[in-house]
Amino acid sequence: MSDAYQEGRAAFQKGLKLENNPYSENSEQRKRWEEGWEEAMMEADLKRPTPCTGERPRPGT
């Protein structure tokens, strides 16, 4: 199952959209792929400067 998770992370990093999930609806692999994709997206958001200040947001703020 962790392969699907890693594939999802890699898909986000390659610029693929969440809709590009290759796994069947309602499958555990689809869920894990989405979890990997979403986690990679959240990590990327934390690294992106905020538009107002140019500073990076601090986790938990």
N, C-alpha and C positions, 0 to 999 in steps of 0.2 A: 504493500500500500504506500510506503514512503516514496516509491518511484513516482507515483502520480503527483505527490506533493512537490517533489523536486522538479518535475516537468512543469507544473503550474508556475513555480517561481521563475524558472528559466523562460517560460512563455512571456511572463510580464516583462522580464529584462530584455527580451527580443522585440517588445512593442506589440505583442499580440493582445487582443481584447479578451475579456472574460467569456464572451460568446464563442470564442475559438476552442473551447473545451472539447476535446475529442472523444470523451467518454459518454456512455449511454446515460440517458435521464435516469435519475433515482439510483444510480450505482454508487457504491462506496468510493470507487476510484474517482468518479466525477466530483464528489464532495471533497476528497483530499486534494485534487487538482485545484479546485476553487480556493481551498484554504491556503495552499501555497501561493497562488496568484495574488490573493488578497493580502497576505502577510508581506509579500515583496512590495506591493503597492504602498502599504502603510510605512514600511521602512524607507521607501523612496520619498514619501511625503515628509518624514521627519528630517531628512537631509536637505530638503529644499528650503531656501531662504523665504521668509515671509515677505509679501509684496510691500508692506508699509515700512518696515524698518530695515530689511535686508538681513536681519538676524534669524538664526535658526530657532524654531520653537523648542522649548524645553519639554521633555516628557512629563506628563501630569499637569501641565499648565493650560 
